[in-house]
Amino acid sequence: MEKILNALAETKRMDIIKLLREGPLTVGEIADKLELRQPQVSKHLRVLNEAGFVEVQPAANRRIYKLRTEPLQELDEWLDQFRHTWEDRFERLDDYLIELQEKEKED
């Protein structure tokens, strides 16, 4: 999980993930769309690859990057634990507020 979170901590890597949701792209295409230099994009793609977010398909002298969904699913499952905790807490808070309102009406 730490590799996934570290990979997402950089906004440019999040931008790359957003681009790749639309379909596979080369390093040059990503660089052009984000207005970054290719070495910067390559560095970010290396981090995303190590975290499992992208897969690379060589095509002649180009490398095509495609988004993998498994790390996003893993992150969603991890976050789901927290979602349930917060939902329970909000439900208890809601119950408490309703109880307070009913007491005010009685007074």
N, CA, C and O atoms as CSV, one atom per row, in Angstrom:
chain,resi,resn,atom,element,x,y,z
A,1,MET,N,N,0.828,-1.194,0.000
A,1,MET,CA,C,0.000,0.000,0.000
A,1,MET,C,C,0.876,1.262,0.000
A,1,MET,O,O,0.517,2.280,-0.592
A,2,GLU,N,N,2.019,1.175,0.669
A,2,GLU,CA,C,2.894,2.344,0.762
A,2,GLU,C,C,3.378,2.797,-0.620
A,2,GLU,O,O,3.426,3.996,-0.898
A,3,LYS,N,N,3.738,1.834,-1.492
A,3,LYS,CA,C,4.185,2.193,-2.843
A,3,LYS,C,C,3.067,2.883,-3.619
A,3,LYS,O,O,3.309,3.833,-4.363
A,4,ILE,N,N,1.863,2.403,-3.440
A,4,ILE,CA,C,0.717,2.990,-4.144
A,4,ILE,C,C,0.503,4.427,-3.691
A,4,ILE,O,O,0.345,5.328,-4.514
A,5,LEU,N,N,0.498,4.636,-2.377
A,5,LEU,CA,C,0.276,5.981,-1.846
A,5,LEU,C,C,1.410,6.929,-2.222
A,5,LEU,O,O,1.171,8.089,-2.556
A,6,ASN,N,N,2.648,6.432,-2.167
A,6,ASN,CA,C,3.780,7.275,-2.558
A,6,ASN,C,C,3.708,7.661,-4.032
A,6,ASN,O,O,4.030,8.790,-4.401
A,7,ALA,N,N,3.287,6.722,-4.867
A,7,ALA,CA,C,3.170,7.016,-6.298
A,7,ALA,C,C,2.116,8.088,-6.545
A,7,ALA,O,O,2.266,8.916,-7.443
A,8,LEU,N,N,1.053,8.075,-5.752
A,8,LEU,CA,C,-0.031,9.042,-5.948
A,8,LEU,C,C,0.239,10.391,-5.279
A,8,LEU,O,O,-0.511,11.347,-5.479
A,9,ALA,N,N,1.295,10.467,-4.497
A,9,ALA,CA,C,1.582,11.689,-3.744
A,9,ALA,C,C,2.030,12.846,-4.639
A,9,ALA,O,O,1.960,14.003,-4.224
A,10,GLU,N,N,2.477,12.561,-5.827
A,10,GLU,CA,C,2.962,13.590,-6.756
A,10,GLU,C,C,1.852,13.945,-7.745
A,10,GLU,O,O,1.294,13.063,-8.399
A,11,THR,N,N,1.539,15.211,-7.850
A,11,THR,CA,C,0.416,15.636,-8.701
A,11,THR,C,C,0.632,15.308,-10.178
A,11,THR,O,O,-0.328,15.006,-10.886
A,12,LYS,N,N,1.861,15.363,-10.647
A,12,LYS,CA,C,2.116,15.051,-12.065
A,12,LYS,C,C,1.812,13.585,-12.352
A,12,LYS,O,O,1.344,13.248,-13.439
A,13,ARG,N,N,2.076,12.714,-11.382
A,13,ARG,CA,C,1.751,11.297,-11.577
A,13,ARG,C,C,0.238,11.094,-11.596
A,13,ARG,O,O,-0.268,10.247,-12.331
A,14,MET,N,N,-0.476,11.864,-10.794
A,14,MET,CA,C,-1.937,11.796,-10.834
A,14,MET,C,C,-2.434,12.268,-12.199
A,14,MET,O,O,-3.372,11.696,-12.755
A,15,ASP,N,N,-1.803,13.309,-12.736
A,15,ASP,CA,C,-2.166,13.804,-14.066
A,15,ASP,C,C,-1.934,12.730,-15.128
A,15,ASP,O,O,-2.739,12.572,-16.046
A,16,ILE,N,N,-0.841,12.001,-15.000
A,16,ILE,CA,C,-0.537,10.926,-15.948
A,16,ILE,C,C,-1.605,9.834,-15.852
A,16,ILE,O,O,-2.069,9.331,-16.875
A,17,ILE,N,N,-1.989,9.472,-14.649
A,17,ILE,CA,C,-3.029,8.454,-14.469
A,17,ILE,C,C,-4.336,8.916,-15.108
A,17,ILE,O,O,-5.026,8.129,-15.757
A,18,LYS,N,N,-4.672,10.182,-14.925
A,18,LYS,CA,C,-5.898,10.714,-15.535
A,18,LYS,C,C,-5.831,10.619,-17.060
A,18,LYS,O,O,-6.815,10.261,-17.708
A,19,LEU,N,N,-4.682,10.938,-17.622
A,19,LEU,CA,C,-4.520,10.843,-19.080
A,19,LEU,C,C,-4.667,9.404,-19.561
A,19,LEU,O,O,-5.328,9.138,-20.564
A,20,LEU,N,N,-4.048,8.486,-18.838
A,20,LEU,CA,C,-4.050,7.088,-19.265
A,20,LEU,C,C,-5.413,6.424,-19.091
A,20,LEU,O,O,-5.651,5.349,-19.641
A,21,ARG,N,N,-6.308,7.054,-18.331
A,21,ARG,CA,C,-7.680,6.528,-18.238
A,21,ARG,C,C,-8.351,6.574,-19.598
A,21,ARG,O,O,-9.228,5.762,-19.890
A,22,GLU,N,N,-7.941,7.519,-20.428
A,22,GLU,CA,C,-8.528,7.674,-21.765
A,22,GLU,C,C,-7.975,6.670,-22.765
A,22,GLU,O,O,-8.568,6.459,-23.823
A,23,GLY,N,N,-6.846,6.051,-22.442
A,23,GLY,CA,C,-6.253,5.055,-23.333
A,23,GLY,C,C,-4.741,5.109,-23.294
A,23,GLY,O,O,-4.158,6.043,-22.744
A,24,PRO,N,N,-4.102,4.099,-23.883
A,24,PRO,CA,C,-2.631,4.026,-23.889
A,24,PRO,C,C,-1.997,5.206,-24.622
A,24,PRO,O,O,-2.543,5.731,-25.593
A,25,LEU,N,N,-0.823,5.605,-24.121
A,25,LEU,CA,C,-0.082,6.721,-24.716
A,25,LEU,C,C,1.417,6.445,-24.669
A,25,LEU,O,O,1.889,5.670,-23.838
A,26,THR,N,N,2.147,7.077,-25.556
A,26,THR,CA,C,3.605,7.005,-25.508
A,26,THR,C,C,4.124,8.073,-24.536
A,26,THR,O,O,3.381,8.956,-24.109
A,27,VAL,N,N,5.390,7.972,-24.205
A,27,VAL,CA,C,6.019,8.971,-23.335
A,27,VAL,C,C,5.908,10.355,-23.968
A,27,VAL,O,O,5.592,11.335,-23.293
A,28,GLY,N,N,6.171,10.423,-25.270
A,28,GLY,CA,C,6.113,11.710,-25.976
A,28,GLY,C,C,4.724,12.317,-25.951
A,28,GLY,O,O,4.579,13.526,-25.769
A,29,GLU,N,N,3.702,11.495,-26.132
A,29,GLU,CA,C,2.332,12.001,-26.107
A,29,GLU,C,C,1.965,12.533,-24.723
A,29,GLU,O,O,1.315,13.570,-24.595
A,30,ILE,N,N,2.390,11.809,-23.696
A,30,ILE,CA,C,2.125,12.256,-22.320
A,30,ILE,C,C,2.848,13.582,-22.064
A,30,ILE,O,O,2.275,14.516,-21.502
A,31,ALA,N,N,4.102,13.649,-22.482
A,31,ALA,CA,C,4.893,14.871,-22.287
A,31,ALA,C,C,4.228,16.057,-22.982
A,31,ALA,O,O,4.134,17.144,-22.413
A,32,ASP,N,N,3.772,15.844,-24.203
A,32,ASP,CA,C,3.116,16.929,-24.949
A,32,ASP,C,C,1.835,17.388,-24.261
A,32,ASP,O,O,1.609,18.587,-24.100
A,33,LYS,N,N,1.013,16.455,-23.864
A,33,LYS,CA,C,-0.271,16.802,-23.249
A,33,LYS,C,C,-0.105,17.509,-21.911
A,33,LYS,O,O,-0.899,18.383,-21.566
A,34,LEU,N,N,0.936,17.129,-21.149
A,34,LEU,CA,C,1.154,17.739,-19.833
A,34,LEU,C,C,2.160,18.888,-19.880
A,34,LEU,O,O,2.437,19.531,-18.868
A,35,GLU,N,N,2.697,19.133,-21.071
A,35,GLU,CA,C,3.698,20.186,-21.247
A,35,GLU,C,C,4.876,20.005,-20.302
A,35,GLU,O,O,5.302,20.931,-19.611
A,36,LEU,N,N,5.392,18.763,-20.297
A,36,LEU,CA,C,6.564,18.406,-19.496
A,36,LEU,C,C,7.656,17.902,-20.436
A,36,LEU,O,O,7.397,17.555,-21.589
A,37,ARG,N,N,8.870,17.872,-19.921
A,37,ARG,CA,C,9.968,17.298,-20.698
A,37,ARG,C,C,9.903,15.779,-20.588
A,37,ARG,O,O,9.466,15.242,-19.571
A,38,GLN,N,N,10.338,15.092,-21.640
A,38,GLN,CA,C,10.268,13.631,-21.658
A,38,GLN,C,C,11.015,12.963,-20.505
A,38,GLN,O,O,10.516,11.984,-19.950
A,39,PRO,N,N,12.206,13.466,-20.124
A,39,PRO,CA,C,12.884,12.825,-18.979
A,39,PRO,C,C,12.054,12.887,-17.685
A,39,PRO,O,O,12.070,11.943,-16.896
A,40,GLN,N,N,11.338,13.986,-17.471
A,40,GLN,CA,C,10.468,14.093,-16.289
A,40,GLN,C,C,9.357,13.057,-16.351
A,40,GLN,O,O,9.075,12.372,-15.368
A,41,VAL,N,N,8.730,12.950,-17.517
A,41,VAL,CA,C,7.638,11.992,-17.693
A,41,VAL,C,C,8.160,10.574,-17.494
A,41,VAL,O,O,7.509,9.760,-16.839
A,42,SER,N,N,9.315,10.280,-18.046
A,42,SER,CA,C,9.902,8.943,-17.897
A,42,SER,C,C,10.139,8.604,-16.430
A,42,SER,O,O,9.893,7.479,-15.995
A,43,LYS,N,N,10.615,9.581,-15.678
A,43,LYS,CA,C,10.847,9.366,-14.241
A,43,LYS,C,C,9.533,9.054,-13.527
A,43,LYS,O,O,9.468,8.125,-12.722
A,44,HIS,N,N,8.500,9.818,-13.818
A,44,HIS,CA,C,7.199,9.591,-13.193
A,44,HIS,C,C,6.616,8.232,-13.609
A,44,HIS,O,O,6.034,7.521,-12.791
A,45,LEU,N,N,6.780,7.886,-14.880
A,45,LEU,CA,C,6.276,6.598,-15.361
A,45,LEU,C,C,7.017,5.432,-14.710
A,45,LEU,O,O,6.425,4.378,-14.475
A,46,ARG,N,N,8.285,5.606,-14.420
A,46,ARG,CA,C,9.060,4.567,-13.747
A,46,ARG,C,C,8.479,4.313,-12.353
A,46,ARG,O,O,8.326,3.163,-11.941
A,47,VAL,N,N,8.155,5.393,-11.626
A,47,VAL,CA,C,7.553,5.258,-10.295
A,47,VAL,C,C,6.186,4.584,-10.399
A,47,VAL,O,O,5.867,3.697,-9.608
A,48,LEU,N,N,5.387,5.003,-11.366
A,48,LEU,CA,C,4.060,4.412,-11.558
A,48,LEU,C,C,4.156,2.938,-11.945
A,48,LEU,O,O,3.323,2.126,-11.542
A,49,ASN,N,N,5.167,2.606,-12.720
A,49,ASN,CA,C,5.382,1.216,-13.117
A,49,ASN,C,C,5.776,0.363,-11.910
A,49,ASN,O,O,5.273,-0.747,-11.738
A,50,GLU,N,N,6.668,0.881,-11.084
A,50,GLU,CA,C,7.099,0.149,-9.889
A,50,GLU,C,C,5.949,-0.065,-8.911
A,50,GLU,O,O,5.929,-1.059,-8.185
A,51,ALA,N,N,4.996,0.856,-8.888
A,51,ALA,CA,C,3.838,0.730,-8.007
A,51,ALA,C,C,2.724,-0.101,-8.657
A,51,ALA,O,O,1.699,-0.370,-8.031
A,52,GLY,N,N,2.933,-0.504,-9.914
A,52,GLY,CA,C,1.971,-1.361,-10.593
A,52,GLY,C,C,0.853,-0.636,-11.318
A,52,GLY,O,O,-0.089,-1.272,-11.790
A,53,PHE,N,N,0.939,0.685,-11.416
A,53,PHE,CA,C,-0.119,1.464,-12.057
A,53,PHE,C,C,-0.121,1.381,-13.580
A,53,PHE,O,O,-1.169,1.526,-14.209
A,54,VAL,N,N,1.047,1.150,-14.173
A,54,VAL,CA,C,1.129,1.115,-15.630
A,54,VAL,C,C,1.847,-0.144,-16.090
A,54,VAL,O,O,2.661,-0.724,-15.371
A,55,GLU,N,N,1.524,-0.541,-17.295
A,55,GLU,CA,C,2.291,-1.590,-17.957
A,55,GLU,C,C,2.842,-0.995,-19.242
A,55,GLU,O,O,2.241,-0.102,-19.838
A,56,VAL,N,N,3.989,-1.501,-19.656
A,56,VAL,CA,C,4.696,-0.952,-20.808
A,56,VAL,C,C,4.656,-1.964,-21.940
A,56,VAL,O,O,4.908,-3.152,-21.738
A,57,GLN,N,N,4.335,-1.481,-23.135
A,57,GLN,CA,C,4.343,-2.317,-24.327
A,57,GLN,C,C,5.308,-1.700,-25.332
A,57,GLN,O,O,5.032,-0.636,-25.884
A,58,PRO,N,N,6.438,-2.364,-25.571
A,58,PRO,CA,C,7.360,-1.824,-26.577
A,58,PRO,C,C,6.773,-1.977,-27.980
A,58,PRO,O,O,6.219,-3.021,-28.323
A,59,ALA,N,N,6.902,-0.934,-28.775
A,59,ALA,CA,C,6.455,-0.954,-30.168
A,59,ALA,C,C,7.516,-0.246,-30.995
A,59,ALA,O,O,7.569,0.984,-31.030
A,60,ALA,N,N,8.358,-1.026,-31.659
A,60,ALA,CA,C,9.493,-0.496,-32.425
A,60,ALA,C,C,10.388,0.307,-31.478
A,60,ALA,O,O,10.902,-0.244,-30.504
A,61,ASN,N,N,10.581,1.595,-31.749
A,61,ASN,CA,C,11.452,2.401,-30.887
A,61,ASN,C,C,10.657,3.202,-29.858
A,61,ASN,O,O,11.203,4.081,-29.192
A,62,ARG,N,N,9.371,2.895,-29.732
A,62,ARG,CA,C,8.516,3.620,-28.768
A,62,ARG,C,C,8.091,2.681,-27.651
A,62,ARG,O,O,8.117,1.458,-27.790
A,63,ARG,N,N,7.705,3.282,-26.556
A,63,ARG,CA,C,7.170,2.530,-25.422
A,63,ARG,C,C,5.775,3.079,-25.145
A,63,ARG,O,O,5.600,4.273,-24.898
A,64,ILE,N,N,4.806,2.206,-25.189
A,64,ILE,CA,C,3.419,2.610,-24.990
A,64,ILE,C,C,3.006,2.213,-23.579
A,64,ILE,O,O,3.182,1.068,-23.161
A,65,TYR,N,N,2.455,3.181,-22.857
A,65,TYR,CA,C,2.048,2.966,-21.466
A,65,TYR,C,C,0.537,2.836,-21.376
A,65,TYR,O,O,-0.215,3.601,-21.978
A,66,LYS,N,N,0.120,1.842,-20.605
A,66,LYS,CA,C,-1.297,1.548,-20.427
A,66,LYS,C,C,-1.583,1.470,-18.925
A,66,LYS,O,O,-0.788,0.924,-18.160
A,67,LEU,N,N,-2.714,2.014,-18.520
A,67,LEU,CA,C,-3.104,2.023,-17.107
A,67,LEU,C,C,-3.554,0.630,-16.670
A,67,LEU,O,O,-4.282,-0.051,-17.392
A,68,ARG,N,N,-3.118,0.217,-15.489
A,68,ARG,CA,C,-3.566,-1.026,-14.863
A,68,ARG,C,C,-4.510,-0.649,-13.728
A,68,ARG,O,O,-4.241,0.305,-12.998
A,69,THR,N,N,-5.584,-1.360,-13.571
A,69,THR,CA,C,-6.591,-1.003,-12.562
A,69,THR,C,C,-6.366,-1.672,-11.209
A,69,THR,O,O,-6.954,-1.244,-10.216
A,70,GLU,N,N,-5.543,-2.697,-11.141
A,70,GLU,CA,C,-5.367,-3.438,-9.888
A,70,GLU,C,C,-4.948,-2.562,-8.703
A,70,GLU,O,O,-5.528,-2.705,-7.627
A,71,PRO,N,N,-3.963,-1.658,-8.851
A,71,PRO,CA,C,-3.601,-0.818,-7.706
A,71,PRO,C,C,-4.741,0.101,-7.266
A,71,PRO,O,O,-4.892,0.386,-6.078
A,72,LEU,N,N,-5.537,0.561,-8.223
A,72,LEU,CA,C,-6.669,1.414,-7.876
A,72,LEU,C,C,-7.733,0.615,-7.125
A,72,LEU,O,O,-8.368,1.135,-6.207
A,73,GLN,N,N,-7.926,-0.629,-7.508
A,73,GLN,CA,C,-8.866,-1.493,-6.791
A,73,GLN,C,C,-8.363,-1.780,-5.380
A,73,GLN,O,O,-9.138,-1.777,-4.424
A,74,GLU,N,N,-7.066,-2.028,-5.257
A,74,GLU,CA,C,-6.462,-2.270,-3.940
A,74,GLU,C,C,-6.636,-1.043,-3.041
A,74,GLU,O,O,-6.967,-1.171,-1.862
A,75,LEU,N,N,-6.412,0.126,-3.600
A,75,LEU,CA,C,-6.580,1.367,-2.850
A,75,LEU,C,C,-8.033,1.551,-2.430
A,75,LEU,O,O,-8.308,1.949,-1.298
A,76,ASP,N,N,-8.958,1.263,-3.332
A,76,ASP,CA,C,-10.379,1.385,-3.024
A,76,ASP,C,C,-10.776,0.449,-1.882
A,76,ASP,O,O,-11.536,0.840,-0.995
A,77,GLU,N,N,-10.270,-0.776,-1.900
A,77,GLU,CA,C,-10.563,-1.729,-0.823
A,77,GLU,C,C,-10.002,-1.237,0.510
A,77,GLU,O,O,-10.650,-1.368,1.548
A,78,TRP,N,N,-8.807,-0.675,0.477
A,78,TRP,CA,C,-8.185,-0.164,1.695
A,78,TRP,C,C,-8.985,1.013,2.242
A,78,TRP,O,O,-9.236,1.100,3.444
A,79,LEU,N,N,-9.386,1.924,1.344
A,79,LEU,CA,C,-10.170,3.089,1.758
A,79,LEU,C,C,-11.565,2.702,2.243
A,79,LEU,O,O,-12.159,3.404,3.062
A,80,ASP,N,N,-12.079,1.594,1.740
A,80,ASP,CA,C,-13.406,1.130,2.117
A,80,ASP,C,C,-13.507,0.888,3.624
A,80,ASP,O,O,-14.556,1.119,4.226
A,81,GLN,N,N,-12.423,0.428,4.223
A,81,GLN,CA,C,-12.397,0.232,5.672
A,81,GLN,C,C,-12.706,1.543,6.396
A,81,GLN,O,O,-13.474,1.567,7.358
A,82,PHE,N,N,-12.113,2.606,5.930
A,82,PHE,CA,C,-12.297,3.910,6.547
A,82,PHE,C,C,-13.686,4.464,6.257
A,82,PHE,O,O,-14.297,5.112,7.108
A,83,ARG,N,N,-14.181,4.202,5.046
A,83,ARG,CA,C,-15.528,4.643,4.692
A,83,ARG,C,C,-16.555,4.079,5.668
A,83,ARG,O,O,-17.425,4.803,6.152
A,84,HIS,N,N,-16.448,2.784,5.951
A,84,HIS,CA,C,-17.400,2.140,6.858
A,84,HIS,C,C,-17.308,2.725,8.269
A,84,HIS,O,O,-18.324,2.945,8.928
A,85,THR,N,N,-16.100,2.968,8.712
A,85,THR,CA,C,-15.908,3.555,10.045
A,85,THR,C,C,-16.575,4.916,10.122
A,85,THR,O,O,-17.301,5.201,11.074
A,86,TRP,N,N,-16.329,5.771,9.112
A,86,TRP,CA,C,-16.906,7.106,9.126
A,86,TRP,C,C,-18.411,7.083,8.944
A,86,TRP,O,O,-19.113,7.895,9.548
A,87,GLU,N,N,-18.923,6.180,8.133
A,87,GLU,CA,C,-20.369,6.070,7.977
A,87,GLU,C,C,-21.029,5.705,9.300
A,87,GLU,O,O,-22.066,6.263,9.658
A,88,ASP,N,N,-20.423,4.766,10.026
A,88,ASP,CA,C,-20.955,4.383,11.341
A,88,ASP,C,C,-20.945,5.564,12.303
A,88,ASP,O,O,-21.908,5.796,13.033
A,89,ARG,N,N,-19.850,6.299,12.292
A,89,ARG,CA,C,-19.751,7.452,13.187
A,89,ARG,C,C,-20.767,8.533,12.842
A,89,ARG,O,O,-21.358,9.138,13.736
A,90,PHE,N,N,-20.972,8.776,11.561
A,90,PHE,CA,C,-21.967,9.774,11.151
A,90,PHE,C,C,-23.379,9.325,11.516
A,90,PHE,O,O,-24.213,10.143,11.906
A,91,GLU,N,N,-23.645,8.038,11.392
A,91,GLU,CA,C,-24.965,7.531,11.768
A,91,GLU,C,C,-25.201,7.728,13.267
A,91,GLU,O,O,-26.286,8.137,13.682
A,92,ARG,N,N,-24.185,7.438,14.071
A,92,ARG,CA,C,-24.322,7.644,15.528
A,92,ARG,C,C,-24.500,9.118,15.840
A,92,ARG,O,O,-25.300,9.468,16.709
A,93,LEU,N,N,-23.781,9.983,15.159
A,93,LEU,CA,C,-23.922,11.419,15.364
A,93,LEU,C,C,-25.329,11.870,14.982
A,93,LEU,O,O,-25.954,12.661,15.689
A,94,ASP,N,N,-25.814,11.360,13.865
A,94,ASP,CA,C,-27.163,11.701,13.420
A,94,ASP,C,C,-28.198,11.270,14.471
A,94,ASP,O,O,-29.113,12.028,14.793
A,95,ASP,N,N,-28.049,10.061,14.995
A,95,ASP,CA,C,-28.957,9.574,16.033
A,95,ASP,C,C,-28.903,10.478,17.266
A,95,ASP,O,O,-29.934,10.800,17.857
A,96,TYR,N,N,-27.703,10.877,17.643
A,96,TYR,CA,C,-27.522,11.735,18.803
A,96,TYR,C,C,-28.185,13.101,18.592
A,96,TYR,O,O,-28.837,13.625,19.495
A,97,LEU,N,N,-28.015,13.668,17.401
A,97,LEU,CA,C,-28.620,14.972,17.102
A,97,LEU,C,C,-30.153,14.884,17.103
A,97,LEU,O,O,-30.827,15.801,17.573
A,98,ILE,N,N,-30.689,13.807,16.588
A,98,ILE,CA,C,-32.143,13.615,16.609
A,98,ILE,C,C,-32.623,13.519,18.052
A,98,ILE,O,O,-33.654,14.088,18.410
A,99,GLU,N,N,-31.881,12.809,18.864
A,99,GLU,CA,C,-32.222,12.675,20.288
A,99,GLU,C,C,-32.210,14.041,20.969
A,99,GLU,O,O,-33.102,14.344,21.762
A,100,LEU,N,N,-31.212,14.864,20.670
A,100,LEU,CA,C,-31.145,16.209,21.242
A,100,LEU,C,C,-32.319,17.066,20.803
A,100,LEU,O,O,-32.896,17.791,21.615
A,101,GLN,N,N,-32.674,16.994,19.547
A,101,GLN,CA,C,-33.820,17.759,19.030
A,101,GLN,C,C,-35.106,17.346,19.717
A,101,GLN,O,O,-35.945,18.192,20.027
A,102,GLU,N,N,-35.271,16.061,19.957
A,102,GLU,CA,C,-36.485,15.579,20.619
A,102,GLU,C,C,-36.545,16.058,22.074
A,102,GLU,O,O,-37.619,16.380,22.584
A,103,LYS,N,N,-35.390,16.102,22.733
A,103,LYS,CA,C,-35.338,16.611,24.105
A,103,LYS,C,C,-35.690,18.103,24.153
A,103,LYS,O,O,-36.368,18.556,25.075
A,104,GLU,N,N,-35.220,18.867,23.146
A,104,GLU,CA,C,-35.525,20.298,23.089
A,104,GLU,C,C,-37.025,20.511,22.892
A,104,GLU,O,O,-37.598,21.438,23.464
A,105,LYS,N,N,-37.658,19.667,22.094
A,105,LYS,CA,C,-39.087,19.793,21.856
A,105,LYS,C,C,-39.883,19.508,23.135
A,105,LYS,O,O,-40.928,20.115,23.372
A,106,GLU,N,N,-39.383,18.589,23.947
A,106,GLU,CA,C,-40.046,18.238,25.185
A,106,GLU,C,C,-39.972,19.376,26.211
A,106,GLU,O,O,-40.870,19.547,27.035
A,107,ASP,N,N,-38.892,20.140,26.142
A,107,ASP,CA,C,-38.688,21.236,27.110
A,107,ASP,C,C,-39.500,22.416,26.779
A,107,ASP,O,O,-39.447,23.421,27.488
